């Protein structure tokens, strides 16, 4: 799993970025890896970064120190 940013060009020439949680899976027919989006966080400029930090801290507490 990883967090990725994708961008889209708007009609007026501006670029909008979106943040997603994705996971690579192999296509059973072609055998090539394809990204499967698990969650859309929304636009990067409107992202709740403090909420993402809390989520990461919660995951870290759940997993614990290696």
N, C-alpha and C positions, 0 to 999 in steps of 0.2 A: 504494500500500500504506500501511496505517496500523495502529496499535495501538488497539484499542477495548476499553472495559469494558462488560460487560452485567451486569445485576443480576437476581436472582431472589428472590422473596419465599417464605420457607419457611412451613410450616404453623404453626409456633410464633410467627410474626410477625417474625422476624429477616430481614434481607436479606443475601444472599451475592452477592459480585461476582466475576466471572470476567474474565480478560484474554485477548484473542485478537488474532492478526494477521489482518487482513482486506484484501480488495481488492474494489472495485466493478466489476461487470460489467453490461452491459445485457441485459435479458431480450429474446430475439429475438422473442417474441410480442407483449408489451405495450410494449416500448421503454423501460421504466422501469429505472433502475439498481437493482441488488440486491447486497447485500454477500455475498461468498463468503469463508468462513473458510478460511484457509490453514493456520493452526496454533493449537491451544489451549494456552495457557501454564498454565492451571489457575486455582485460586482466588487472588484478589488478596492475601488475608491470608497465604497460604502460598507466595507467589511468591519465587523466588530473584532478587532485584534485582541482586545482584553478577554473577550469570550473564548477565542482560540487559545490564548495562554492558559486560561482556567481549564479548558478541555485537555490540553497537553499535560498540565500538572496533575489532573485527575487520572489520566491514563498512566502517568509515571508512578503515581501512588499505587495504582492497581497492580502494575507489573512489578514494581519494586526495583531495588538495585541488583544488578547482575553479579 
